[in-house]
Amino acid sequence: MNKPQSLRRALSDAVPYVRDNPDKLHLFVDDGALVATGASSMSWEYRYTLNLVIEDFSGDQNLLMAPVLLWLSDNQPDAINNPQLREKLFTFQVDILRNDVCDISINLQLTERVLVSADGGVSRVEAVPEPDVPEEMWTVKRG
């Protein structure tokens, strides 16, 4: 699974608190499932909840949530562009410890595709990036 570390890098790049306090960001993969595609190969899809916990956060919560949403738009475009899937894609809880400090728990419903191909007697296993979002999904139609 590549998305947890990808999100960690994105948050470290975008959020000074995470960059300066890497030990305060914890990642957990919960409720994982491996779903075979039913194709002739052994390809599969990971489905899981990625739980991020940021401890003792004292910054602007909007400046934490925005990079997560931006990361989702690149890494889970199928869900973020689907009205039914995006309702459950990104949830969170906040424990307010003091007026200026809180623990934030973010849950993201993620998938990752893995393709297995065979060339003779050798199998190749490859994590596949998310497909590009069709341009018409980004175009606003005006009548």
Secondary structure, DSSP 8 states (H G I E B T S, - for coil): --HHHHHHHHHHHH-HHHHH-GGGEEEEEEEEEEEE--SSS--EEEEEEEEEEEEEE-S-THHHHHHHHHHHHHH-HHHHT-HHHHHHHEEEEEEEEETTEEEEEEEEEEEEEEEEEEETTEEEEEEE------HHHH-----
